[in-house]
Amino acid sequence: MIAGEMSKAACFLLLTSCALAANDRGVAEWIIRQGGSVVFEGSVEPVGEFARLPGNTELHVTGVSLVGTLLDPNNLKRLAELTALKELYLPGPMWNPGAGSTLDANDTLKNLAVLTGLEKLHFSLHFLTNINVQDKGIALLAPLTNLREIRLAQTKVKGETLSVFVNLRFLDVSYTPFGDAGMTAISGMTHLSKLYLKDTFVTDEGLKKLRGLKELTELDLHGIRVSDAGLENLAGLTELRKLNLLGASVTDAGLDHLAGLTKLRELNLYRTNVTNAGLERLRRMRDLTALDLRYTRATRGGVDSLNKDLPNCRVVFLDASVKRAAAPAVKGGVAEWVKSLGGKAVMEGSVLREVSLASTAVSDAQLVRLAPAAATLRKLSLEVTEIGDVGLDHIAKLTALTELNLNNTTVSDGGLSRLLNLKQLRRLSLNYSLVRGEGLARLPEGITSLELAGTSFSDDGVKYLARFKDLERLSLAYSEVGDEGMARVRDIPKLAALNLTGTDVGDAGIAHLGALSNLRELSLGYSRLTDKSLASLEGLQDLRLLDLVRTRATDAGLASIAKLKNLTNLTLDYTAVTDKGLVHLAALPNLVELRLDSATVTDAGTAHFKPLANLKLLNLYHTLVTESGIETLKSSLPQCSVVWDRDSSLPNRRGS
């Protein structure tokens, strides 16, 4: 009897298996009719045609692709019968077929909840921006804890419902509203190997959740708001093979956190702020085979140097430098080497005093050639070269330097500390470099002239200027400094020349400058000043030069300027000054140069120039003065060179 019962049970299981297999065949035929394909147990080849269906009855579908079909979401219930299914690829457009679609079929995902053996679930790309799969739909898949891969790119998933999928090895949430809350949800996926977060809302704070994902081998952070601080969270991910940081606000300092990722094979730094100094941090990554440095601040010299240490690494790099012929081998001293590169060397007898390598192809490594002149070289110009922080190691040994020009180089704050021992340094030019300000805290304190034009120097950096007690000349032209910074600039006691051209400084900031009693030169062109600012400068009696080009200075402002009795150079180009305001010029007998390009000056106004006996240059270009007026003016001021053109007053030329 027992044997009979066992026989009945076996028959029941066999019949059930046959029924399930028959169901699989029926579903497979339906999938093919929809335009999809299936994979059967024991095979890896997809079947998308009836003619290729196996003839045997026991078929178990393990893979389904409906990508490219026009599937109705309600038909997902047909897939519930595929109990052996492990891989499922669904078309993205099925969830919102066209622009403006109001379809919300997230509830139909409940039909997949019975497929507890499912290991891979992918939603294909959509021709629209988003796929209307949301967290509420993903929540219905909670029973699918065996999932190893989920592709949710382009969906509307924010990620809070993903925490149940702790066995995931692959997760793609690119182009979704996935954010830091989603990162919290995936922090328990300790076996995750590949994670793609491209163009999501993840921040540095969210990246903290990666620290426990020690098995990560691929990480895509393309386009997210990651900075140097965020990279610190990657330091322990030592199994990483591929890392994409395209477009990140990452600098050389951030790459320090990647030093332990010695298994990296591919690294994308496209459009980051990395320089040659950052490339030095990559030399220990001996397994690196692909590196993207396009649109970074690295130069050809830095790339070539890195390739010497990593010869098997393919570096993608756009070289914008001018191709120059290689310098011939030189056996002579430093001066001969400088000249071989196209530079200039100035000697005092047999002693080298000045070197200019401006606009040459000199590299960081080559600066070691200056070492023999360390005790005698006083002036060095590296303007418009590929020199960066790495090269400053060699410059730091030139202890006799008094003047250093690093304009238009990739020198940054991180490298400035290497100049600390240049105790004789007095003049330092950092125009259009990568300096932002914090590096000034590590410069020698004896500097008397500092230029930071065209940098990202801001009000935050102004506090470091207080270190330079002997600072006499300061250029912040076209920097990011504003009114707030001027409250600290006023405390630089010996400041004699200040250039604020093209900054965001306005009346509130300029009000502080009245305290700079030693000021002799002040450039405020292209700033936000008005006549109110000029009133606050009336006490600067030592002022010799005042530049107000393209400001809102008017005739009323000239009344304040007239109190600056020692002015020798005054620029009022492209201001609203008229004949009426010129009457105040009589109070400035020391004027040597006066510029009024595009001011509303007529022949009547030229009478006010006659008392200016010391005037040597007068610019009346684009004014309304006539040829007759110019002749009269020249006879009154024969020693003065007048810039004027008869046709420059034409309407189509004035103001140009």
Secondary structure in CASP SS format (residue, H / E / C, confidence):
PFRMAT SS
TARGET T0000
AUTHOR 0000-0000-0000
METHOD secondary structure of the structure
MODEL  1
M C 1.00
I H 1.00
A H 1.00
G H 1.00
E H 1.00
M H 1.00
S H 1.00
K H 1.00
A H 1.00
A H 1.00
C H 1.00
F H 1.00
L H 1.00
L H 1.00
L H 1.00
T H 1.00
S H 1.00
C H 1.00
A H 1.00
L H 1.00
A H 1.00
A H 1.00
N H 1.00
D H 1.00
R H 1.00
G H 1.00
V H 1.00
A H 1.00
E H 1.00
W H 1.00
I H 1.00
I H 1.00
R H 1.00
Q H 1.00
G C 1.00
G C 1.00
S E 1.00
V E 1.00
V E 1.00
F E 1.00
E C 1.00
G C 1.00
S C 1.00
V C 1.00
E C 1.00
P C 1.00
V E 1.00
G C 1.00
E C 1.00
F H 1.00
A H 1.00
R H 1.00
L C 1.00
P C 1.00
G C 1.00
N C 1.00
T C 1.00
E C 1.00
L C 1.00
H C 1.00
V E 1.00
T E 1.00
G E 1.00
V E 1.00
S E 1.00
L C 1.00
V C 1.00
G C 1.00
T C 1.00
L C 1.00
L C 1.00
D C 1.00
P H 1.00
N H 1.00
N H 1.00
L H 1.00
K H 1.00
R H 1.00
L H 1.00
A H 1.00
E H 1.00
L C 1.00
T C 1.00
A C 1.00
L C 1.00
K C 1.00
E E 1.00
L E 1.00
Y E 1.00
L E 1.00
P C 1.00
G H 1.00
P H 1.00
M H 1.00
W H 1.00
N C 1.00
P C 1.00
G C 1.00
A C 1.00
G C 1.00
S C 1.00
T C 1.00
L C 1.00
D C 1.00
A C 1.00
N H 1.00
D H 1.00
T H 1.00
L H 1.00
K H 1.00
N H 1.00
L H 1.00
A C 1.00
V C 1.00
L C 1.00
T C 1.00
G C 1.00
L C 1.00
E C 1.00
K E 1.00
L E 1.00
H E 1.00
F E 1.00
S C 1.00
L C 1.00
H C 1.00
F C 1.00
L C 1.00
T C 1.00
N C 1.00
I E 1.00
N C 1.00
V C 1.00
Q C 1.00
D H 1.00
K H 1.00
G H 1.00
I H 1.00
A H 1.00
L C 1.00
L C 1.00
A C 1.00
P C 1.00
L C 1.00
T C 1.00
N C 1.00
L C 1.00
R C 1.00
E E 1.00
I E 1.00
R E 1.00
L C 1.00
A C 1.00
Q C 1.00
T E 1.00
K C 1.00
V C 1.00
K C 1.00
G C 1.00
E H 1.00
T H 1.00
L H 1.00
S C 1.00
V C 1.00
F C 1.00
V C 1.00
N C 1.00
L C 1.00
R C 1.00
F E 1.00
L E 1.00
D E 1.00
V C 1.00
S C 1.00
Y C 1.00
T C 1.00
P C 1.00
F C 1.00
G C 1.00
D H 1.00
A H 1.00
G H 1.00
M H 1.00
T H 1.00
A H 1.00
I H 1.00
S C 1.00
G C 1.00
M C 1.00
T C 1.00
H C 1.00
L C 1.00
S C 1.00
K E 1.00
L E 1.00
Y E 1.00
L C 1.00
K C 1.00
D C 1.00
T C 1.00
F C 1.00
V C 1.00
T E 1.00
D H 1.00
E H 1.00
G H 1.00
L H 1.00
K H 1.00
K H 1.00
L H 1.00
R C 1.00
G C 1.00
L C 1.00
K C 1.00
E C 1.00
L C 1.00
T C 1.00
E E 1.00
L E 1.00
D E 1.00
L C 1.00
H C 1.00
G C 1.00
I C 1.00
R E 1.00
V C 1.00
S E 1.00
D H 1.00
A H 1.00
G H 1.00
L H 1.00
E H 1.00
N H 1.00
L H 1.00
A C 1.00
G C 1.00
L C 1.00
T C 1.00
E C 1.00
L C 1.00
R C 1.00
K E 1.00
L E 1.00
N E 1.00
L C 1.00
L C 1.00
G C 1.00
A C 1.00
S E 1.00
V C 1.00
T C 1.00
D H 1.00
A H 1.00
G H 1.00
L H 1.00
D H 1.00
H H 1.00
L H 1.00
A C 1.00
G C 1.00
L C 1.00
T C 1.00
K C 1.00
L C 1.00
R C 1.00
E E 1.00
L E 1.00
N E 1.00
L C 1.00
Y C 1.00
R C 1.00
T C 1.00
N C 1.00
V C 1.00
T C 1.00
N H 1.00
A H 1.00
G H 1.00
L H 1.00
E H 1.00
R C 1.00
L C 1.00
R C 1.00
R C 1.00
M C 1.00
R C 1.00
D C 1.00
L C 1.00
T C 1.00
A E 1.00
L E 1.00
D E 1.00
L C 1.00
R C 1.00
Y C 1.00
T C 1.00
R C 1.00
A C 1.00
T C 1.00
R H 1.00
G H 1.00
G H 1.00
V H 1.00
D H 1.00
S H 1.00
L H 1.00
N H 1.00
K H 1.00
D H 1.00
L C 1.00
P C 1.00
N C 1.00
C C 1.00
R E 1.00
V E 1.00
V E 1.00
F C 1.00
L C 1.00
D C 1.00
A C 1.00
S C 1.00
V C 1.00
K C 1.00
R C 1.00
A C 1.00
A C 1.00
A C 1.00
P C 1.00
A C 1.00
V C 1.00
K C 1.00
G C 1.00
G C 1.00
V H 1.00
A H 1.00
E H 1.00
W H 1.00
V H 1.00
K H 1.00
S H 1.00
L C 1.00
G C 1.00
G C 1.00
K E 1.00
A E 1.00
V E 1.00
M E 1.00
E E 1.00
G C 1.00
S C 1.00
V E 1.00
L E 1.00
R E 1.00
E E 1.00
V E 1.00
S E 1.00
L C 1.00
A C 1.00
S C 1.00
T C 1.00
A C 1.00
V C 1.00
S C 1.00
D C 1.00
A H 1.00
Q H 1.00
L H 1.00
V H 1.00
R H 1.00
L H 1.00
A H 1.00
P H 1.00
A H 1.00
A C 1.00
A C 1.00
T C 1.00
L C 1.00
R C 1.00
K E 1.00
L E 1.00
S E 1.00
L C 1.00
E C 1.00
V C 1.00
T C 1.00
E C 1.00
I C 1.00
G E 1.00
D H 1.00
V H 1.00
G H 1.00
L H 1.00
D H 1.00
H H 1.00
I H 1.00
A C 1.00
K C 1.00
L C 1.00
T C 1.00
A C 1.00
L C 1.00
T C 1.00
E E 1.00
L E 1.00
N E 1.00
L C 1.00
N C 1.00
N C 1.00
T C 1.00
T E 1.00
V C 1.00
S C 1.00
D H 1.00
G H 1.00
G H 1.00
L H 1.00
S H 1.00
R H 1.00
L H 1.00
L C 1.00
N C 1.00
L C 1.00
K C 1.00
Q C 1.00
L C 1.00
R C 1.00
R E 1.00
L E 1.00
S E 1.00
L C 1.00
N C 1.00
Y C 1.00
S C 1.00
L C 1.00
V C 1.00
R C 1.00
G C 1.00
E H 1.00
G H 1.00
L H 1.00
A H 1.00
R H 1.00
L C 1.00
P C 1.00
E C 1.00
G C 1.00
I C 1.00
T C 1.00
S E 1.00
L E 1.00
E E 1.00
L C 1.00
A C 1.00
G C 1.00
T C 1.00
S C 1.00
F C 1.00
S E 1.00
D H 1.00
D H 1.00
G H 1.00
V H 1.00
K H 1.00
Y H 1.00
L H 1.00
A H 1.00
R H 1.00
F C 1.00
K C 1.00
D C 1.00
L C 1.00
E C 1.00
R E 1.00
L E 1.00
S E 1.00
L C 1.00
A C 1.00
Y C 1.00
S C 1.00
E E 1.00
V C 1.00
G C 1.00
D H 1.00
E H 1.00
G H 1.00
M H 1.00
A H 1.00
R H 1.00
V H 1.00
R C 1.00
D C 1.00
I C 1.00
P C 1.00
K C 1.00
L C 1.00
A C 1.00
A E 1.00
L E 1.00
N E 1.00
L C 1.00
T C 1.00
G C 1.00
T C 1.00
D C 1.00
V C 1.00
G C 1.00
D H 1.00
A H 1.00
G H 1.00
I H 1.00
A H 1.00
H H 1.00
L H 1.00
G H 1.00
A H 1.00
L C 1.00
S C 1.00
N C 1.00
L C 1.00
R C 1.00
E E 1.00
L E 1.00
S E 1.00
L C 1.00
G C 1.00
Y C 1.00
S C 1.00
R C 1.00
L C 1.00
T C 1.00
D H 1.00
K H 1.00
S H 1.00
L H 1.00
A H 1.00
S H 1.00
L C 1.00
E C 1.00
G C 1.00
L C 1.00
Q C 1.00
D C 1.00
L C 1.00
R C 1.00
L E 1.00
L E 1.00
D E 1.00
L C 1.00
V C 1.00
R C 1.00
T C 1.00
R C 1.00
A C 1.00
T C 1.00
D H 1.00
A H 1.00
G H 1.00
L H 1.00
A H 1.00
S H 1.00
I H 1.00
A C 1.00
K C 1.00
L C 1.00
K C 1.00
N C 1.00
L C 1.00
T C 1.00
N E 1.00
L E 1.00
T E 1.00
L C 1.00
D C 1.00
Y C 1.00
T C 1.00
A C 1.00
V C 1.00
T E 1.00
D C 1.00
K C 1.00
G H 1.00
L H 1.00
V H 1.00
H H 1.00
L H 1.00
A H 1.00
A H 1.00
L C 1.00
P C 1.00
N C 1.00
L C 1.00
V C 1.00
E E 1.00
L E 1.00
R E 1.00
L C 1.00
D C 1.00
S C 1.00
A C 1.00
T E 1.00
V C 1.00
T C 1.00
D H 1.00
A H 1.00
G H 1.00
T H 1.00
A H 1.00
H H 1.00
F H 1.00
K C 1.00
P C 1.00
L C 1.00
A C 1.00
N C 1.00
L C 1.00
K C 1.00
L E 1.00
L E 1.00
N E 1.00
L C 1.00
Y C 1.00
H C 1.00
T C 1.00
L C 1.00
V C 1.00
T C 1.00
E H 1.00
S H 1.00
G H 1.00
I H 1.00
E H 1.00
T H 1.00
L H 1.00
K H 1.00
S H 1.00
S H 1.00
L C 1.00
P C 1.00
Q C 1.00
C C 1.00
S E 1.00
V E 1.00
V E 1.00
W C 1.00
D C 1.00
R H 1.00
D H 1.00
S H 1.00
S H 1.00
L C 1.00
P C 1.00
N C 1.00
R C 1.00
R C 1.00
G C 1.00
S C 1.00
END
